[in-house]
Amino acid sequence: MVDGVRDARESDAAAHGQAAYAVRLEWGPTGAAAVAEGADIAIVVDVLSFTTTLTIAVARGTRVFPFPWKDDRAAAYAQERDAVLAVGRFETARLERPLPSLSSARLLESEPVERLVLPSPNGSTICAALAGTGVQVVGASLRNRAAVAEWLAPRVRGGAKVALVAAGERWPDGSLRPALEDLWGAGAVLAALAPLASAGAALSPEAQHAASSYELVSSRLHDALHTCASGQELAAAGFADDVIASAAVDADDVVPVLGDDGFATAGRLAG
């Protein structure tokens, strides 16, 4: 009986992790742990705003260190890595000269820094949790979806198992709130990957749904991002420019890969 229960649980874990497919998709930290088990590469997508801001920072030559959330530990972590700690989104909005922050629009206006600790409760938290698990962690956004797909294609053709992780948002009680912008961001990568990876990529139904969802809004993506719940939330808080920056499809030709010394674009990890 015990063996039967164990076999059932292992079967459930394989199904929930979409283990039968080369390319998978799940949500949030728990989903990341499920689909990343047995995967070679995890593509983390947090369009509003961690992976968009990460993409911009890496394109400007900055090494980025993910951290779960901004508190006293984040300051110590930044000091240990000789890095600048990103200021809060609302804090930088009050400054005459913007400093690096989670706000993608403010980051574009700030002076580049060499090393940056970028905390966030969603995308950065997931990346930090995946670090050291043996899975190669990559940050993807709408701004670099074609670059990520081009980097990913030969690896998929070579047999790599890939987990796309849509970060999602949080309800006030801390539970996961799936976010359309992250579904679209993951789908944008998959839509660009499909013609490059040919028949070598077996997409899970979840991954196929993400690609179809992106294709549904790709011709009106700017408006879709502004009218989805997260876009409205940012605009109401005074950060509509972040939504505009996030909607710039293929604006950056970088692939942020997490190494021992933070995120850097693929090919520059050794520093």
TILO-671815 format. One record per residue (C-alpha): residue in one letter; chain; x, y, z. Coordinates in steps of 0.001 Angstrom, whole numbers, plus 500000, padded with zeros to 6 digits. Layout:
SITE rest kette   east  north     up
SITE    A     A      X      Y      Z
...
//
This chain:
SITE rest kette   east  north     up
SITE    M     A 500000 500000 500000
SITE    V     A 502789 502386 500895
SITE    D     A 504526 501656 497590
SITE    G     A 501267 502247 495726
SITE    V     A 500780 505624 497369
SITE    R     A 504377 506569 496587
SITE    D     A 503974 505552 492935
SITE    A     A 500776 507627 492666
SITE    R     A 502469 510669 494154
SITE    E     A 505446 510336 491823
SITE    S     A 503075 510036 488871
SITE    D     A 501216 513190 489986
SITE    A     A 504502 515077 490380
SITE    A     A 505575 514124 486861
SITE    A     A 502223 515226 485433
SITE    H     A 502147 518503 487348
SITE    G     A 505713 519178 486226
SITE    Q     A 504688 518525 482590
SITE    A     A 507613 516104 482423
SITE    A     A 506390 514529 479175
SITE    Y     A 507157 517744 477273
SITE    A     A 510381 519444 476218
SITE    V     A 508936 522939 476741
SITE    R     A 506702 523609 479749
SITE    L     A 505008 526527 481464
SITE    E     A 503930 527150 485053
SITE    W     A 503184 530002 487436
SITE    G     A 504952 531531 490431
SITE    P     A 507555 530143 492843
SITE    T     A 505741 526864 493508
SITE    G     A 505140 526278 489817
SITE    A     A 508762 527123 489100
SITE    A     A 509900 524413 491479
SITE    A     A 507513 521917 489850
SITE    V     A 508445 522482 486212
SITE    A     A 512129 523224 486815
SITE    E     A 512699 519786 488325
SITE    G     A 514216 517823 485483
SITE    A     A 514548 520915 483287
SITE    D     A 517846 522249 481974
SITE    I     A 516769 525874 481490
SITE    A     A 514227 528059 483303
SITE    I     A 512987 531160 481473
SITE    V     A 511532 533542 484075
SITE    V     A 509011 536114 482805
SITE    D     A 507865 539079 484917
SITE    V     A 506839 541744 482399
SITE    L     A 505637 544356 484930
SITE    S     A 508383 544736 485926
SITE    F     A 511366 542626 487090
SITE    T     A 512462 540949 483866
SITE    T     A 511758 544079 481798
SITE    T     A 513948 546129 484135
SITE    L     A 516516 543314 484155
SITE    T     A 516604 543324 480345
SITE    I     A 517159 547079 480231
SITE    A     A 519867 546961 482907
SITE    V     A 521803 544149 481241
SITE    A     A 521516 545912 477865
SITE    R     A 523199 548904 479529
SITE    G     A 526094 546730 480732
SITE    T     A 524925 546286 484331
SITE    R     A 525307 543043 486252
SITE    V     A 522091 542364 488128
SITE    F     A 521696 540349 491309
SITE    P     A 518196 539055 492122
SITE    F     A 516990 539260 495704
SITE    P     A 513618 538256 497166
SITE    W     A 512561 541589 498668
SITE    K     A 513956 544908 499821
SITE    D     A 514785 544952 503537
SITE    D     A 517885 545188 505731
SITE    R     A 519168 541906 504311
SITE    A     A 519091 543349 500799
SITE    A     A 521364 546226 501825
SITE    A     A 523852 543798 503366
SITE    Y     A 523646 541577 500297
SITE    A     A 524400 544542 498030
SITE    Q     A 527352 545557 500180
SITE    E     A 528779 542023 500045
SITE    R     A 528668 542131 496246
SITE    D     A 529969 545678 495879
SITE    A     A 526699 546555 494185
SITE    V     A 524164 549366 494265
SITE    L     A 520834 548487 495883
SITE    A     A 517912 549592 493718
SITE    V     A 515749 552206 495408
SITE    G     A 511995 551775 495739
SITE    R     A 509791 552592 492786
SITE    F     A 508010 555388 494683
SITE    E     A 511263 556654 496161
SITE    T     A 512895 557257 492802
SITE    A     A 509731 558977 491530
SITE    R     A 510306 561725 494113
SITE    L     A 513919 562369 493114
SITE    E     A 515052 565039 490667
SITE    R     A 517655 562651 489237
SITE    P     A 516256 559114 488925
SITE    L     A 518262 556333 490561
SITE    P     A 518164 552678 489474
SITE    S     A 514948 551070 490665
SITE    L     A 512413 548407 489717
SITE    S     A 510712 551038 487551
SITE    S     A 511801 550256 483997
SITE    A     A 511087 553792 482767
SITE    R     A 513054 555389 485623
SITE    L     A 515927 552999 485011
SITE    L     A 516110 554152 481393
SITE    E     A 516486 557724 482684
SITE    S     A 519084 556942 485363
SITE    E     A 522866 556748 485077
SITE    P     A 524034 553163 484426
SITE    V     A 525786 551373 487284
SITE    E     A 528165 548435 487063
SITE    R     A 526448 546188 489610
SITE    L     A 522864 546328 490834
SITE    V     A 520832 544368 493385
SITE    L     A 517242 544383 492110
SITE    P     A 514727 543018 494640
SITE    S     A 511150 542166 493733
SITE    P     A 508504 539923 495311
SITE    N     A 507818 537974 492123
SITE    G     A 510353 537577 489296
SITE    S     A 513430 538339 491382
SITE    T     A 512238 536013 494154
SITE    I     A 511786 533176 491662
SITE    C     A 515221 533735 490112
SITE    A     A 516871 533800 493538
SITE    A     A 515104 530564 494498
SITE    L     A 516215 528808 491294
SITE    A     A 519839 529922 491665
SITE    G     A 522035 527027 492695
SITE    T     A 519502 524340 491750
SITE    G     A 521451 523300 488668
SITE    V     A 518915 524862 486297
SITE    Q     A 520215 527604 483996
SITE    V     A 518129 530701 484762
SITE    V     A 517310 533242 482029
SITE    G     A 515293 536451 482249
SITE    A     A 512830 537142 479420
SITE    S     A 510531 540049 478667
SITE    L     A 508737 541413 475641
SITE    R     A 511770 543640 475045
SITE    N     A 514131 540693 474474
SITE    R     A 511801 537847 473507
SITE    A     A 513363 537387 470016
SITE    A     A 516911 537358 471428
SITE    V     A 515937 534770 474044
SITE    A     A 514193 532612 471430
SITE    E     A 517218 532736 469113
SITE    W     A 519515 531760 472008
SITE    L     A 517133 529017 473096
SITE    A     A 516424 527413 469713
SITE    P     A 519680 525455 469207
SITE    R     A 519492 524236 472794
SITE    V     A 515958 522957 472305
SITE    R     A 516992 521295 469034
SITE    G     A 519825 519682 470994
SITE    G     A 517397 518140 473469
SITE    A     A 517351 520663 476319
SITE    K     A 514292 520646 478573
SITE    V     A 512904 524146 479089
SITE    A     A 510578 525513 481751
SITE    L     A 508967 528896 481193
SITE    V     A 507911 530463 484479
SITE    A     A 505267 533194 484391
SITE    A     A 505903 535052 487656
SITE    G     A 502410 536405 488249
SITE    E     A 501457 538847 490995
SITE    R     A 500227 538531 494589
SITE    W     A 496872 539009 496226
SITE    P     A 496948 540872 499572
SITE    D     A 496947 537521 501418
SITE    G     A 500142 536527 499606
SITE    S     A 498559 533953 497297
SITE    L     A 499395 533882 493596
SITE    R     A 497439 536079 491190
SITE    P     A 498085 534916 487606
SITE    A     A 498893 537948 485461
SITE    L     A 497995 538201 481786
SITE    E     A 501102 540231 480935
SITE    D     A 503332 537360 482051
SITE    L     A 501285 534847 480048
SITE    W     A 501759 537118 477014
SITE    G     A 505475 537547 477734
SITE    A     A 506027 533794 477910
SITE    G     A 503880 533341 474820
SITE    A     A 505911 535954 472946
SITE    V     A 509090 533948 473552
SITE    L     A 507346 530756 472440
SITE    A     A 505912 532398 469321
SITE    A     A 509403 533500 468308
SITE    L     A 510880 530105 469221
SITE    A     A 508447 527937 467251
SITE    P     A 509781 528606 463714
SITE    L     A 513389 528330 464949
SITE    A     A 513120 525116 466955
SITE    S     A 511184 523201 464258
SITE    A     A 509630 519894 465237
SITE    G     A 512206 519318 467971
SITE    A     A 510151 521215 470547
SITE    A     A 507227 519384 472090
SITE    L     A 505229 522132 473813
SITE    S     A 502990 521259 476736
SITE    P     A 499337 522332 476425
SITE    E     A 500102 525067 478969
SITE    A     A 502936 526397 476803
SITE    Q     A 500785 526174 473674
SITE    H     A 498085 528194 475410
SITE    A     A 500597 530943 476263
SITE    A     A 501724 531182 472628
SITE    S     A 498128 531371 471414
SITE    S     A 497289 534013 474006
SITE    Y     A 500167 536214 472825
SITE    E     A 499193 535822 469176
SITE    L     A 495665 536916 470087
SITE    V     A 496883 540312 471388
SITE    S     A 500136 540840 469454
SITE    S     A 498585 543322 467019
SITE    R     A 497235 545449 469902
SITE    L     A 499775 544648 472592
SITE    H     A 500267 548226 473780
SITE    D     A 496569 548673 474518
SITE    A     A 496292 545188 476029
SITE    L     A 499106 545886 478494
SITE    H     A 497544 549192 479505
SITE    T     A 494095 547710 480070
SITE    C     A 495030 544480 481885
SITE    A     A 494789 544557 485685
SITE    S     A 498513 545030 486338
SITE    G     A 498824 547747 483706
SITE    Q     A 495915 549665 485199
SITE    E     A 497432 549260 488656
SITE    L     A 500773 550738 487550
SITE    A     A 499120 553591 485668
SITE    A     A 496953 554467 488672
SITE    A     A 500106 554599 490805
SITE    G     A 501737 557036 488367
SITE    F     A 503878 554546 486453
SITE    A     A 502160 554365 483058
SITE    D     A 505601 554934 481502
SITE    D     A 506664 551544 482881
SITE    V     A 503904 549926 480840
SITE    I     A 505112 551755 477729
SITE    A     A 508699 550609 478316
SITE    S     A 507515 547050 478876
SITE    A     A 505553 547015 475603
SITE    A     A 508632 547744 473447
SITE    V     A 508807 544338 471741
SITE    D     A 512332 543317 470665
SITE    A     A 513848 546632 471761
SITE    D     A 516858 544890 473357
SITE    D     A 519130 542240 471887
SITE    V     A 520381 540676 475129
SITE    V     A 519890 537370 476935
SITE    P     A 520293 537811 480715
SITE    V     A 521686 534558 482107
SITE    L     A 522198 534074 485851
SITE    G     A 525724 533009 486779
SITE    D     A 527754 532944 489983
SITE    D     A 528242 536708 489677
SITE    G     A 524722 537794 488884
SITE    F     A 522864 538219 485612
SITE    A     A 524885 539183 482550
SITE    T     A 524139 538799 478882
SITE    A     A 525012 535388 477454
SITE    G     A 528683 535354 476470
SITE    R     A 529763 537827 479166
SITE    L     A 529151 535741 482285
SITE    A     A 532821 535447 483217
SITE    G     A 533073 539254 483442
//
